[in-house]
Amino acid sequence: MILLTGANGQLGQCFRQLAARFPQFAFHFAGSADLDIADRRAVQRFFQQNRPDWCINCAAYTAVDKAESEPAQARRVNVQGVRNLAQACAQAGIPLIHFSTDYVYHGTKNAPLRETDPVSPKGVYARTKLAGERAALAVHPHTMVIRTSWVYAPQGHNFVRTMLRLAADRPELRVVFDQIGTPTYAPDLAEAVLTIIQKVENKEVAPADLSGIWHYSNEGVASWYDFAQAIFDLKKLPTRVLPIETRDFPTPAQRPPFSVLNKGKIKAAFGLTIPHWRESLEKCLQVF
Ligand SMILES: NC(=O)c1ccc[n+]([C@@H]2O[C@H](COP(=O)([O-])OP(=O)(O)OC[C@H]3O[C@@H](n4cnc5c(N)ncnc54)[C@H](OP(=O)(O)O)[C@@H]3O)[C@@H](O)[C@H]2O)c1
């Protein structure tokens, strides 16, 4: 059985929607009301009662700006919660698949980032996500940490839904053009993860080969400005997008200016083909 924590979040719901396409797997979807990952005893009890074979952790504290004023809450979920899951997975001898963020990077490199590039997280969210990765790998080396970026889906809090909502009553929007990265369509990421699990179950890949840090986003490169423009182009909306600089749109937490992820490692190891971000955006927009 695959235990999926944080099942009602943006990414968690994508796994739920995909489950029917992977009938060979039994899932247990646990939302925050079913399992608080930061409660160590509850996690231990849950593992003893349910005996999962895999754990996919979609639970996280993701309010990037709010985290600046709630560091303890962010740490509780992103560090303590992740450590609890990793400990329970280590005890049960099962793999943990966990998600982290491109925000762990904040360097000056402007070529696609590799998993071995130096990290320099700025802000509470980014620092707690990095600490969570490290805590998980320290207690359970068979943790697969997938760093991803700019995640969106037809549901949840995300940039696509925000742009469409704002466009409904504003003729023009100002969007930063000096933060460069790649959007990730959450259903693509969920499908990649289930494909990887399938390869392990089919013995094409050893469970130990999942260990460590991996990158996943869609292919291609964009600024947030380009992303917004593509949303309005594809939806044929007349909204004008004006490029602005990050300094004109100050936020409590800093975002990395460049966080394009190099996906060479995950593609080569698991034979994945990753769609271009525009192709996946088009798919997502069909829902609206
Ligand atoms: N969204 C992005 O752009 C982005 C970018 C890079 C990486 N990521 C990473 O991708 C992963 C999935 O993100 P997402 O966009 O799906 O986030 P999300 O929509 O905010 O979902 C997170 C889920 O975690 C749950 N949660 C919070 N605290 C919990 C706890 N103590 N125990 C159990 N569940 C808890 C939340 O439930 P409640 O709502 O009930 O609290 C929520 O359903 C996260 O690890 C995130 O850091 C996201």
The ligand as an SDF file (V2000), in Angstrom:
LIG
                    3D

 48 52  0  0  0  0  0  0  0  0999 V2000
    3.4010   24.9800   -4.7610 N   0  0  0  0  0  0  0  0  0  0  0  0
    4.5900   25.2210   -5.2700 C   0  0  0  0  0  0  0  0  0  0  0  0
    4.7710   26.1170   -6.1100 O   0  0  0  0  0  0  0  0  0  0  0  0
    5.7770   24.3690   -4.8840 C   0  0  0  0  0  0  0  0  0  0  0  0
    7.0350   24.6500   -5.4520 C   0  0  0  0  0  0  0  0  0  0  0  0
    8.1140   23.8700   -5.0980 C   0  0  0  0  0  0  0  0  0  0  0  0
    7.9630   22.8390   -4.1860 C   0  0  0  0  0  0  0  0  0  0  0  0
    6.7370   22.5950   -3.6350 N   0  0  0  0  0  0  0  0  0  0  0  0
    6.6060   21.4930   -2.6770 C   0  0  0  0  0  0  0  0  0  0  0  0
    5.7010   20.5430   -3.2020 O   0  0  0  0  0  0  0  0  0  0  0  0
    4.9900   19.8950   -2.1330 C   0  0  0  0  0  0  0  0  0  0  0  0
    3.4910   19.9420   -2.3800 C   0  0  0  0  0  0  0  0  0  0  0  0
    3.0930   21.3100   -2.4010 O   0  0  0  0  0  0  0  0  0  0  0  0
    1.5820   21.7510   -2.7000 P   0  0  0  0  0  0  0  0  0  0  0  0
    1.6580   22.8500   -3.6840 O   0  0  0  0  0  0  0  0  0  0  0  0
    0.7360   20.5700   -2.9690 O   0  0  0  0  0  0  0  0  0  0  0  0
    1.2130   22.3870   -1.2660 O   0  0  0  0  0  0  0  0  0  0  0  0
   -0.2200   22.6410   -0.6070 P   0  0  0  0  0  0  0  0  0  0  0  0
   -1.2630   22.7300   -1.6420 O   0  0  0  0  0  0  0  0  0  0  0  0
   -0.0360   23.7730    0.3430 O   0  0  0  0  0  0  0  0  0  0  0  0
   -0.4830   21.2970    0.2160 O   0  0  0  0  0  0  0  0  0  0  0  0
    0.1840   21.0090    1.4000 C   0  0  0  0  0  0  0  0  0  0  0  0
   -0.7150   20.1080    2.2100 C   0  0  0  0  0  0  0  0  0  0  0  0
   -0.0120   19.7710    3.4040 O   0  0  0  0  0  0  0  0  0  0  0  0
   -0.9750   19.6960    4.4300 C   0  0  0  0  0  0  0  0  0  0  0  0
   -0.3410   19.8610    5.7480 N   0  0  0  0  0  0  0  0  0  0  0  0
    0.1420   20.9770    6.3230 C   0  0  0  0  0  0  0  0  0  0  0  0
    0.6080   20.7060    7.5510 N   0  0  0  0  0  0  0  0  0  0  0  0
    0.4070   19.3670    7.7480 C   0  0  0  0  0  0  0  0  0  0  0  0
    0.6700   18.4850    8.8150 C   0  0  0  0  0  0  0  0  0  0  0  0
    1.2550   18.9180    9.9530 N   0  0  0  0  0  0  0  0  0  0  0  0
    0.3530   17.1870    8.6860 N   0  0  0  0  0  0  0  0  0  0  0  0
   -0.2520   16.7370    7.5530 C   0  0  0  0  0  0  0  0  0  0  0  0
   -0.5320   17.5230    6.5030 N   0  0  0  0  0  0  0  0  0  0  0  0
   -0.2040   18.8280    6.6060 C   0  0  0  0  0  0  0  0  0  0  0  0
   -1.9480   20.8190    4.1440 C   0  0  0  0  0  0  0  0  0  0  0  0
   -3.1680   20.5320    4.7630 O   0  0  0  0  0  0  0  0  0  0  0  0
   -4.0380   21.7070    5.4340 P   0  0  0  0  0  0  0  0  0  0  0  0
   -4.3860   22.6170    4.2910 O   0  0  0  0  0  0  0  0  0  0  0  0
   -5.2020   20.9950    6.0170 O   0  0  0  0  0  0  0  0  0  0  0  0
   -3.1400   22.3600    6.4320 O   0  0  0  0  0  0  0  0  0  0  0  0
   -2.0500   20.7460    2.6260 C   0  0  0  0  0  0  0  0  0  0  0  0
   -3.1230   19.9300    2.2290 O   0  0  0  0  0  0  0  0  0  0  0  0
    5.4560   20.5920   -0.8500 C   0  0  0  0  0  0  0  0  0  0  0  0
    6.4920   19.8350   -0.2800 O   0  0  0  0  0  0  0  0  0  0  0  0
    6.0160   21.9110   -1.3380 C   0  0  0  0  0  0  0  0  0  0  0  0
    6.9810   22.4380   -0.4670 O   0  0  0  0  0  0  0  0  0  0  0  0
    5.6380   23.3340   -3.9700 C   0  0  0  0  0  0  0  0  0  0  0  0
  1  2  1  0
  2  3  2  0
  2  4  1  0
  4  5  1  0
  4 48  2  0
  5  6  2  0
  6  7  1  0
  7  8  2  0
  8  9  1  0
  8 48  1  0
  9 10  1  0
  9 46  1  0
 10 11  1  0
 11 12  1  0
 11 44  1  0
 12 13  1  0
 13 14  1  0
 14 15  2  0
 14 16  1  0
 14 17  1  0
 17 18  1  0
 18 19  2  0
 18 20  1  0
 18 21  1  0
 21 22  1  0
 22 23  1  0
 23 24  1  0
 23 42  1  0
 24 25  1  0
 25 26  1  0
 25 36  1  0
 26 27  1  0
 26 35  1  0
 27 28  2  0
 28 29  1  0
 29 30  1  0
 29 35  2  0
 30 31  1  0
 30 32  2  0
 32 33  1  0
 33 34  2  0
 34 35  1  0
 36 37  1  0
 36 42  1  0
 37 38  1  0
 38 39  2  0
 38 40  1  0
 38 41  1  0
 42 43  1  0
 44 45  1  0
 44 46  1  0
 46 47  1  0
M  CHG  2   8   1  16  -1
M  END
$$$$
